[in-house]
């Protein structure tokens, strides 16, 4: 199991984080662990501060990303996510993603940036639904492991959507170059 990002940043383990408060906490810890504060300290103290700064940055990146935040929260409750236990998306979403990816491929071939952007926007509504379902699921589960396990397909959907948005971004960058 990896380092608990919630513990590292000293925040309550929950899915619906205040991202501005998270950023503030990250800035405060980063300032406190900045290498300039440790220049006159012994080497082992400098190394420990550097290791802690690395952990703080890693924890912050994990918690900013809703997929990683959900995965770390499930791990926090003893539900390990690995290659063999990766959450599977619903068949309905998989079919929808196949259709949208086909449209994306056609738009890429046509070099139609407007259509590509519209496809990304259309999937943003789906992403908002999935994020809300996860938020409500984590709240209603209240730490119950069996209830938390029912969120795995929703997490799988969020993973698919994240990959789709990464693909849209890569295509847009490629076509703009």
Z-matrix of the N, CA and C atoms (Angstrom, degrees):
N
C 1 1.459
C 2 1.531 1 108.62
N 3 1.295 2 115.28 1 140.84
C 4 1.454 3 120.88 2 -179.11
C 5 1.526 4 110.44 3 -79.44
N 6 1.319 5 115.04 4 175.61
C 7 1.454 6 121.14 5 178.07
C 8 1.526 7 108.68 6 -64.90
N 9 1.308 8 117.34 7 137.22
C 10 1.465 9 122.66 8 -179.57
C 11 1.528 10 108.97 9 -74.13
N 12 1.349 11 117.79 10 111.11
C 13 1.467 12 119.71 11 -177.08
C 14 1.532 13 112.71 12 -66.73
N 15 1.312 14 117.12 13 -28.20
C 16 1.463 15 119.93 14 178.50
C 17 1.531 16 109.63 15 -66.10
N 18 1.323 17 115.56 16 -45.20
C 19 1.470 18 120.33 17 178.56
C 20 1.531 19 110.07 18 -66.88
N 21 1.328 20 116.30 19 -42.10
C 22 1.470 21 120.52 20 -179.13
C 23 1.521 22 111.22 21 -57.03
N 24 1.339 23 116.47 22 -41.12
C 25 1.462 24 120.73 23 -178.20
C 26 1.529 25 112.65 24 -92.36
N 27 1.328 26 116.13 25 -5.40
C 28 1.459 27 119.84 26 178.30
C 29 1.517 28 113.38 27 67.53
N 30 1.340 29 116.30 28 40.80
C 31 1.466 30 119.95 29 179.40
C 32 1.528 31 109.79 30 -124.59
N 33 1.315 32 115.41 31 158.27
C 34 1.463 33 120.79 32 179.77
C 35 1.524 34 110.42 33 -65.04
N 36 1.332 35 116.85 34 136.58
C 37 1.465 36 120.04 35 177.88
C 38 1.527 37 110.38 36 -74.34
N 39 1.326 38 115.23 37 106.74
C 40 1.462 39 121.49 38 178.78
C 41 1.519 40 108.94 39 -155.40
N 42 1.322 41 116.28 40 156.76
C 43 1.453 42 120.16 41 -178.18
C 44 1.522 43 111.63 42 -80.37
N 45 1.318 44 116.65 43 -40.50
C 46 1.467 45 120.21 44 -175.06
C 47 1.535 46 110.70 45 -87.00
N 48 1.314 47 114.50 46 73.31
C 49 1.460 48 121.37 47 -179.82
C 50 1.524 49 111.33 48 -81.86
N 51 1.311 50 115.03 49 149.83
C 52 1.464 51 121.89 50 170.36
C 53 1.530 52 105.48 51 -81.73
N 54 1.326 53 117.09 52 105.85
C 55 1.467 54 120.75 53 -173.62
C 56 1.521 55 112.38 54 -66.53
N 57 1.328 56 117.91 55 -30.44
C 58 1.465 57 119.58 56 176.07
C 59 1.524 58 110.46 57 -66.92
N 60 1.333 59 117.33 58 -41.86
C 61 1.465 60 121.24 59 177.29
C 62 1.530 61 110.15 60 -65.36
N 63 1.331 62 116.35 61 -37.11
C 64 1.465 63 120.82 62 176.73
C 65 1.525 64 110.17 63 -62.19
N 66 1.337 65 116.80 64 -45.00
C 67 1.463 66 120.80 65 178.64
C 68 1.524 67 111.26 66 -62.77
N 69 1.312 68 117.01 67 -40.56
C 70 1.470 69 121.12 68 178.92
C 71 1.528 70 110.13 69 -63.50
N 72 1.332 71 116.52 70 -44.93
C 73 1.467 72 120.91 71 178.61
C 74 1.527 73 109.98 72 -60.63
N 75 1.319 74 117.34 73 -42.39
C 76 1.462 75 121.69 74 178.61
C 77 1.531 76 110.96 75 -61.56
N 78 1.339 77 116.12 76 -46.84
C 79 1.469 78 119.83 77 179.21
C 80 1.530 79 111.63 78 -60.66
N 81 1.326 80 116.49 79 -43.22
C 82 1.468 81 120.44 80 -179.58
C 83 1.528 82 111.40 81 -62.50
N 84 1.324 83 115.89 82 -46.38
C 85 1.467 84 119.13 83 179.78
C 86 1.530 85 111.15 84 -67.80
N 87 1.326 86 116.77 85 -38.94
C 88 1.470 87 119.94 86 178.55
C 89 1.524 88 111.09 87 -62.91
N 90 1.318 89 116.61 88 -40.42
C 91 1.471 90 120.26 89 178.15
C 92 1.525 91 110.43 90 -64.94
N 93 1.325 92 117.10 91 -42.16
C 94 1.465 93 120.80 92 -179.49
C 95 1.523 94 111.98 93 -66.60
N 96 1.329 95 117.04 94 -28.38
C 97 1.468 96 121.35 95 -177.54
C 98 1.518 97 113.24 96 -101.86
N 99 1.323 98 117.32 97 7.35
C 100 1.465 99 120.99 98 -177.63
C 101 1.533 100 110.54 99 -58.44
N 102 1.334 101 117.11 100 137.51
C 103 1.473 102 121.10 101 -177.84
C 104 1.536 103 114.35 102 -54.65
N 105 1.330 104 117.95 103 -32.07
C 106 1.469 105 120.23 104 179.70
C 107 1.523 106 112.15 105 -60.32
N 108 1.310 107 117.87 106 -26.40
C 109 1.469 108 121.50 107 179.54
C 110 1.530 109 111.72 108 -75.89
N 111 1.319 110 116.98 109 -11.99
C 112 1.461 111 121.03 110 -173.42
C 113 1.526 112 113.61 111 -118.98
N 114 1.312 113 118.12 112 12.63
C 115 1.466 114 120.22 113 -175.66
C 116 1.522 115 112.65 114 -63.30
N 117 1.312 116 118.01 115 -30.80
C 118 1.467 117 120.39 116 -178.26
C 119 1.530 118 112.31 117 -97.17
N 120 1.303 119 117.02 118 2.36
C 121 1.476 120 121.63 119 -178.45
C 122 1.526 121 109.93 120 -86.01
N 123 1.325 122 116.76 121 160.32
C 124 1.463 123 120.67 122 177.02
C 125 1.539 124 111.14 123 -61.17
N 126 1.322 125 115.47 124 156.66
C 127 1.465 126 121.55 125 -176.05
C 128 1.525 127 112.28 126 -56.26
N 129 1.331 128 117.72 127 -40.61
C 130 1.465 129 119.18 128 -178.24
C 131 1.533 130 111.20 129 -66.80
N 132 1.316 131 117.84 130 -33.88
C 133 1.465 132 121.45 131 177.37
C 134 1.533 133 110.57 132 -69.95
N 135 1.344 134 115.80 133 -40.31
C 136 1.471 135 119.67 134 177.10
C 137 1.523 136 110.39 135 -62.14
N 138 1.333 137 116.12 136 -42.47
C 139 1.465 138 121.06 137 -179.55
C 140 1.528 139 110.81 138 -65.28
N 141 1.319 140 117.18 139 -42.04
C 142 1.470 141 120.74 140 179.18
C 143 1.530 142 110.54 141 -63.86
N 144 1.334 143 117.57 142 -40.09
C 145 1.465 144 121.37 143 178.62
C 146 1.529 145 109.84 144 -66.23
N 147 1.320 146 116.46 145 -40.41
C 148 1.467 147 120.04 146 178.25
C 149 1.529 148 110.54 147 -64.01
N 150 1.338 149 116.71 148 -44.68
C 151 1.469 150 120.26 149 177.88
C 152 1.524 151 110.81 150 -60.22
N 153 1.303 152 116.12 151 -42.92
C 154 1.476 153 119.89 152 179.78
C 155 1.531 154 110.11 153 -65.65
N 156 1.333 155 117.77 154 -39.79
C 157 1.469 156 121.02 155 178.09
C 158 1.528 157 110.56 156 -62.58
N 159 1.321 158 116.52 157 -40.73
C 160 1.463 159 120.83 158 177.58
C 161 1.531 160 109.61 159 -62.25
N 162 1.336 161 116.68 160 -45.16
C 163 1.469 162 120.63 161 178.85
C 164 1.527 163 111.66 162 -62.90
N 165 1.334 164 117.16 163 -39.32
C 166 1.462 165 121.27 164 178.61
C 167 1.530 166 110.09 165 -63.22
N 168 1.327 167 117.15 166 -44.98
C 169 1.467 168 120.67 167 179.37
C 170 1.524 169 111.79 168 -64.39
N 171 1.318 170 116.61 169 -41.84
C 172 1.464 171 121.06 170 177.90
C 173 1.527 172 110.45 171 -63.14
N 174 1.323 173 116.57 172 -46.30
C 175 1.468 174 121.38 173 179.86
C 176 1.523 175 110.67 174 -60.92
N 177 1.316 176 116.75 175 -43.54
C 178 1.468 177 121.07 176 -179.90
C 179 1.528 178 110.79 177 -61.62
N 180 1.350 179 117.58 178 -45.89
C 181 1.466 180 120.80 179 179.01
C 182 1.530 181 110.86 180 -62.13
N 183 1.334 182 116.50 181 -41.11
C 184 1.463 183 119.99 182 179.98
C 185 1.526 184 111.37 183 -63.56
N 186 1.307 185 117.30 184 -42.40
C 187 1.462 186 119.87 185 -176.02
C 188 1.522 187 112.88 186 -78.91
N 189 1.310 188 118.44 187 -21.19
C 190 1.477 189 120.99 188 175.32
C 191 1.532 190 110.49 189 -71.82
N 192 1.315 191 116.89 190 -31.21
C 193 1.460 192 122.57 191 -178.30
C 194 1.536 193 108.59 192 -88.30
N 195 1.339 194 118.39 193 118.18
C 196 1.468 195 119.55 194 -175.98
C 197 1.534 196 114.34 195 -61.61
N 198 1.326 197 118.41 196 -31.62
C 199 1.463 198 120.56 197 177.89
C 200 1.521 199 109.23 198 -65.82
N 201 1.323 200 116.40 199 -52.36
C 202 1.462 201 119.90 200 -179.81
C 203 1.523 202 111.37 201 -64.62
N 204 1.347 203 116.94 202 -36.56
C 205 1.468 204 120.38 203 179.06
C 206 1.530 205 109.66 204 -61.54
N 207 1.330 206 117.53 205 -44.31
C 208 1.468 207 121.29 206 178.52
C 209 1.526 208 110.36 207 -63.78
N 210 1.329 209 116.77 208 -43.24
C 211 1.469 210 120.42 209 179.24
C 212 1.522 211 111.21 210 -62.07
N 213 1.334 212 117.19 211 -44.73
C 214 1.467 213 120.38 212 179.99
C 215 1.530 214 110.97 213 -66.80
N 216 1.324 215 116.56 214 -35.02
C 217 1.461 216 120.20 215 178.73
C 218 1.530 217 110.06 216 -67.74
N 219 1.321 218 116.95 217 -41.49
C 220 1.465 219 119.67 218 175.92
C 221 1.524 220 110.61 219 -63.32
N 222 1.330 221 117.41 220 -42.52
C 223 1.465 222 121.05 221 176.40
C 224 1.524 223 110.54 222 -60.29
N 225 1.322 224 115.90 223 -40.21
C 226 1.471 225 121.11 224 178.89
C 227 1.533 226 110.71 225 -56.83
N 228 1.337 227 115.65 226 -31.54
C 229 1.462 228 121.01 227 -179.65
C 230 1.530 229 112.23 228 -97.66
N 231 1.342 230 116.11 229 13.58
C 232 1.456 231 120.62 230 173.80
C 233 1.517 232 115.67 231 87.40
N 234 1.322 233 117.73 232 12.15
C 235 1.470 234 121.13 233 178.18
C 236 1.523 235 107.80 234 -104.32
N 237 1.323 236 115.03 235 102.90
C 238 1.465 237 119.88 236 -177.22
C 239 1.525 238 110.35 237 -78.16
N 240 1.306 239 115.18 238 138.93
C 241 1.462 240 122.22 239 176.00
C 242 1.526 241 106.36 240 -111.35
N 243 1.340 242 115.96 241 120.80
C 244 1.462 243 120.20 242 178.60
C 245 1.523 244 108.21 243 -139.56
N 246 1.318 245 116.03 244 -176.20
C 247 1.462 246 120.45 245 179.54
C 248 1.532 247 111.07 246 -59.22
N 249 1.326 248 116.84 247 -38.19
C 250 1.466 249 119.58 248 -177.33
C 251 1.526 250 112.43 249 -82.85
N 252 1.323 251 117.55 250 -21.21
C 253 1.468 252 120.02 251 -179.61
C 254 1.522 253 111.79 252 -111.03
N 255 1.332 254 116.17 253 17.62
C 256 1.467 255 120.07 254 -178.36
C 257 1.523 256 109.88 255 -58.37
N 258 1.328 257 116.91 256 136.64
C 259 1.464 258 120.25 257 -179.28
C 260 1.522 259 111.94 258 -65.28
N 261 1.309 260 115.91 259 139.36
C 262 1.462 261 122.35 260 179.40
C 263 1.525 262 108.91 261 -100.66
N 264 1.300 263 115.83 262 139.06
C 265 1.466 264 121.19 263 177.96
C 266 1.524 265 109.66 264 -79.49
N 267 1.321 266 115.61 265 162.01
C 268 1.462 267 120.69 266 179.02
C 269 1.531 268 109.83 267 -68.31
N 270 1.335 269 117.04 268 150.38
C 271 1.468 270 120.26 269 176.83
C 272 1.532 271 112.34 270 -58.32
N 273 1.324 272 116.40 271 -33.74
C 274 1.461 273 120.04 272 179.22
C 275 1.522 274 110.54 273 -61.90
N 276 1.319 275 116.11 274 -46.51
C 277 1.462 276 118.80 275 179.60
C 278 1.524 277 110.42 276 -66.21
N 279 1.315 278 116.97 277 -39.32
C 280 1.467 279 119.69 278 -179.69
C 281 1.527 280 111.18 279 -59.54
N 282 1.328 281 116.51 280 -42.10
C 283 1.474 282 119.81 281 177.34
C 284 1.528 283 110.29 282 -64.69
N 285 1.316 284 116.31 283 -44.09
C 286 1.464 285 120.45 284 179.26
C 287 1.526 286 110.46 285 -60.64
N 288 1.333 287 116.82 286 -41.42
C 289 1.460 288 120.81 287 -179.63
C 290 1.527 289 111.15 288 -66.66
N 291 1.323 290 117.08 289 -37.88
C 292 1.470 291 119.56 290 177.73
C 293 1.528 292 110.52 291 -61.04
N 294 1.323 293 116.08 292 -44.37
C 295 1.463 294 120.47 293 -179.65
C 296 1.530 295 111.33 294 -65.04
N 297 1.332 296 116.30 295 -44.34
C 298 1.468 297 120.19 296 -178.23
C 299 1.525 298 110.11 297 -68.18
N 300 1.313 299 117.30 298 -38.13
C 301 1.473 300 120.00 299 178.19
C 302 1.527 301 111.08 300 -65.51
N 303 1.321 302 116.03 301 -35.50
C 304 1.462 303 119.60 302 176.69
C 305 1.532 304 109.88 303 -64.25
N 306 1.330 305 116.59 304 -43.89
C 307 1.467 306 120.92 305 176.59
C 308 1.523 307 110.56 306 -61.77
N 309 1.332 308 115.62 307 -40.08
C 310 1.465 309 120.67 308 179.69
C 311 1.524 310 110.39 309 -63.34
N 312 1.325 311 116.43 310 -41.93
C 313 1.459 312 120.82 311 178.62
C 314 1.527 313 111.07 312 -62.30
N 315 1.330 314 115.98 313 -43.05
C 316 1.463 315 119.85 314 178.18
C 317 1.528 316 111.36 315 -63.62
N 318 1.326 317 116.08 316 -41.65
C 319 1.471 318 120.16 317 179.47
C 320 1.522 319 110.43 318 -65.96
N 321 1.326 320 116.24 319 -36.25
C 322 1.470 321 119.79 320 177.57
C 323 1.526 322 110.19 321 -64.93
N 324 1.327 323 115.80 322 -46.18
C 325 1.465 324 120.02 323 178.79
C 326 1.522 325 111.22 324 -58.91
N 327 1.330 326 116.14 325 -37.56
C 328 1.466 327 121.33 326 -179.71
C 329 1.527 328 111.95 327 -82.77
N 330 1.338 329 115.82 328 -4.63
C 331 1.469 330 122.05 329 -177.36
C 332 1.540 331 110.87 330 55.75
N 333 1.331 332 115.08 331 39.80
C 334 1.462 333 122.74 332 -176.17
C 335 1.531 334 109.79 333 -95.99
N 336 1.331 335 115.66 334 86.29
C 337 1.465 336 121.00 335 -177.78
C 338 1.526 337 112.32 336 -61.89
N 339 1.326 338 116.77 337 -35.35
C 340 1.461 339 120.22 338 179.49
C 341 1.530 340 110.39 339 -62.40
N 342 1.300 341 116.60 340 -46.29
C 343 1.472 342 121.54 341 179.66
C 344 1.525 343 110.79 342 -65.32
N 345 1.312 344 116.80 343 -39.19
C 346 1.463 345 121.16 344 178.48
C 347 1.529 346 109.43 345 -62.30
N 348 1.322 347 115.99 346 -45.21
C 349 1.465 348 120.18 347 178.32
C 350 1.512 349 112.10 348 -61.92
N 351 1.318 350 116.93 349 -40.14
C 352 1.469 351 120.98 350 179.23
C 353 1.524 352 111.36 351 -66.51
N 354 1.325 353 117.24 352 -36.06
C 355 1.464 354 119.99 353 176.90
C 356 1.532 355 110.17 354 -64.39
N 357 1.327 356 115.17 355 -42.00
C 358 1.466 357 118.94 356 177.08
C 359 1.519 358 111.28 357 -61.84
N 360 1.322 359 116.74 358 -43.94
C 361 1.461 360 120.84 359 179.08
C 362 1.518 361 111.70 360 -63.58
N 363 1.328 362 116.52 361 -40.02
C 364 1.467 363 119.36 362 -178.72
C 365 1.530 364 111.14 363 -63.99
N 366 1.325 365 117.08 364 -33.61
C 367 1.460 366 120.08 365 179.76
C 368 1.527 367 111.68 366 -80.92
N 369 1.326 368 117.31 367 -15.14
C 370 1.465 369 120.15 368 177.26
C 371 1.521 370 111.25 369 -63.42
N 372 1.330 371 117.29 370 -34.93
C 373 1.470 372 120.66 371 177.91
C 374 1.530 373 109.75 372 -64.78
N 375 1.329 374 116.29 373 -40.91
C 376 1.467 375 120.59 374 177.95
C 377 1.525 376 109.79 375 -64.07
N 378 1.326 377 116.38 376 -41.16
C 379 1.459 378 120.20 377 178.84
C 380 1.531 379 110.39 378 -61.29
N 381 1.318 380 117.65 379 -42.46
C 382 1.468 381 121.00 380 179.18
C 383 1.527 382 110.71 381 -61.05
N 384 1.334 383 117.13 382 -40.35
C 385 1.468 384 121.01 383 177.67
C 386 1.529 385 110.88 384 -62.64
N 387 1.311 386 116.39 385 -44.86
C 388 1.465 387 121.25 386 -177.98
C 389 1.527 388 110.32 387 -66.20
N 390 1.333 389 116.89 388 -42.80
C 391 1.466 390 120.04 389 178.25
C 392 1.526 391 111.03 390 -61.68
N 393 1.320 392 116.83 391 -41.12
C 394 1.462 393 120.40 392 178.72
C 395 1.526 394 110.79 393 -66.39
N 396 1.327 395 117.06 394 -39.62
C 397 1.469 396 120.41 395 177.47
C 398 1.529 397 110.70 396 -62.38
N 399 1.328 398 116.94 397 -41.26
C 400 1.466 399 120.04 398 177.07
C 401 1.526 400 110.92 399 -64.92
N 402 1.334 401 116.02 400 -45.77
C 403 1.471 402 119.56 401 -179.60
C 404 1.525 403 110.06 402 -57.25
N 405 1.329 404 116.28 403 -50.56
C 406 1.467 405 120.20 404 -179.65
C 407 1.529 406 111.32 405 -63.83
N 408 1.325 407 115.94 406 -38.64
C 409 1.464 408 119.97 407 179.46
C 410 1.514 409 112.58 408 -62.86
N 411 1.316 410 116.76 409 -44.24
C 412 1.461 411 119.74 410 178.76
C 413 1.520 412 111.08 411 -65.40
N 414 1.317 413 116.81 412 -39.69
C 415 1.466 414 120.27 413 179.40
C 416 1.523 415 109.95 414 -64.59
N 417 1.331 416 117.12 415 -48.70
C 418 1.469 417 119.86 416 -176.30
C 419 1.532 418 112.01 417 -70.50
N 420 1.320 419 118.12 418 -27.80
C 421 1.467 420 120.84 419 179.61
C 422 1.520 421 111.32 420 -67.57
N 423 1.328 422 116.41 421 -32.26
C 424 1.469 423 121.60 422 178.97
C 425 1.535 424 112.02 423 47.28
N 426 1.331 425 116.47 424 38.96
C 427 1.457 426 121.00 425 175.87
C 428 1.514 427 114.97 426 86.58
N 429 1.335 428 119.18 427 -3.31
C 430 1.458 429 121.82 428 178.71
C 431 1.531 430 109.24 429 -69.68
N 432 1.325 431 116.45 430 117.36
C 433 1.469 432 121.99 431 -173.36
C 434 1.525 433 111.94 432 -60.78
N 435 1.327 434 117.83 433 -41.65
C 436 1.467 435 119.47 434 -179.25
C 437 1.517 436 111.39 435 -64.49
N 438 1.316 437 117.06 436 -40.29
C 439 1.464 438 120.57 437 177.73
C 440 1.520 439 110.26 438 -68.69
N 441 1.320 440 116.78 439 -38.81
C 442 1.467 441 120.08 440 178.77
C 443 1.522 442 111.23 441 -62.05
N 444 1.313 443 117.54 442 -36.47
C 445 1.471 444 120.95 443 179.17
C 446 1.528 445 111.45 444 -61.25
N 447 1.328 446 117.55 445 -28.42
C 448 1.466 447 119.94 446 179.69
C 449 1.526 448 111.51 447 -69.33
N 450 1.340 449 117.40 448 -12.82
C 451 1.467 450 121.18 449 178.79
C 452 1.526 451 112.53 450 -83.33
N 453 1.320 452 117.80 451 -9.41
C 454 1.466 453 120.71 452 -176.26
C 455 1.534 454 113.16 453 -58.32
N 456 1.329 455 120.17 454 -44.45
C 457 1.481 456 117.87 455 177.54
C 458 1.533 457 112.36 456 -62.49
N 459 1.314 458 117.47 457 -35.52
C 460 1.470 459 120.51 458 178.63
C 461 1.519 460 109.63 459 -66.63
N 462 1.315 461 116.84 460 -40.28
C 463 1.460 462 120.69 461 175.28
C 464 1.529 463 109.93 462 -62.94
N 465 1.316 464 117.23 463 -39.21
C 466 1.470 465 120.84 464 176.10
C 467 1.521 466 111.08 465 -59.41
N 468 1.321 467 117.07 466 -40.73
C 469 1.465 468 120.87 467 177.69
C 470 1.520 469 110.78 468 -62.88
N 471 1.331 470 116.26 469 -43.08
C 472 1.463 471 119.54 470 179.76
C 473 1.529 472 110.67 471 -63.02
N 474 1.319 473 116.88 472 -37.40
C 475 1.467 474 120.22 473 177.06
C 476 1.530 475 110.91 474 -61.42
N 477 1.327 476 116.93 475 -45.19
C 478 1.466 477 120.58 476 178.72
C 479 1.525 478 110.99 477 -61.09
N 480 1.318 479 115.97 478 -43.39
C 481 1.462 480 119.71 479 179.90
C 482 1.526 481 110.89 480 -64.12
N 483 1.313 482 116.52 481 -41.08
C 484 1.473 483 120.11 482 179.16
C 485 1.526 484 110.19 483 -60.53
N 486 1.327 485 116.63 484 -44.94
C 487 1.475 486 119.88 485 178.49
C 488 1.529 487 110.96 486 -62.84
N 489 1.328 488 116.70 487 -38.09
C 490 1.457 489 120.26 488 177.99
C 491 1.524 490 110.42 489 -61.34
N 492 1.337 491 117.02 490 -46.77
C 493 1.467 492 120.40 491 -179.51
C 494 1.529 493 111.29 492 -64.71
N 495 1.322 494 117.17 493 -36.19
C 496 1.465 495 120.35 494 175.83
C 497 1.523 496 110.31 495 -63.89
N 498 1.333 497 116.32 496 -39.37
C 499 1.464 498 121.03 497 178.56
C 500 1.531 499 110.79 498 -65.58
N 501 1.335 500 116.57 499 -43.81
C 502 1.463 501 120.97 500 178.02
C 503 1.525 502 109.53 501 -59.05
N 504 1.320 503 116.68 502 -46.32
C 505 1.465 504 121.33 503 -179.23
C 506 1.531 505 111.07 504 -61.57
N 507 1.332 506 116.50 505 -43.51
C 508 1.474 507 119.97 506 -179.68
C 509 1.526 508 110.55 507 -64.57
N 510 1.316 509 117.51 508 -40.71
C 511 1.472 510 120.47 509 179.20
C 512 1.516 511 110.13 510 -65.43
N 513 1.329 512 116.71 511 -44.36
C 514 1.469 513 119.79 512 178.69
C 515 1.523 514 111.13 513 -59.82
N 516 1.327 515 117.35 514 -44.13
C 517 1.468 516 120.52 515 178.23
C 518 1.522 517 111.02 516 -62.38
N 519 1.339 518 116.01 517 -43.39
C 520 1.457 519 120.92 518 -179.23
C 521 1.530 520 110.42 519 -62.01
N 522 1.306 521 117.11 520 -44.23
C 523 1.461 522 120.23 521 -177.54
C 524 1.528 523 112.57 522 -73.07
N 525 1.329 524 116.70 523 -25.81
C 526 1.472 525 119.37 524 179.44
C 527 1.516 526 112.53 525 -81.50
N 528 1.339 527 117.50 526 -17.09
C 529 1.481 528 120.38 527 179.12
C 530 1.493 529 112.07 528 -75.64
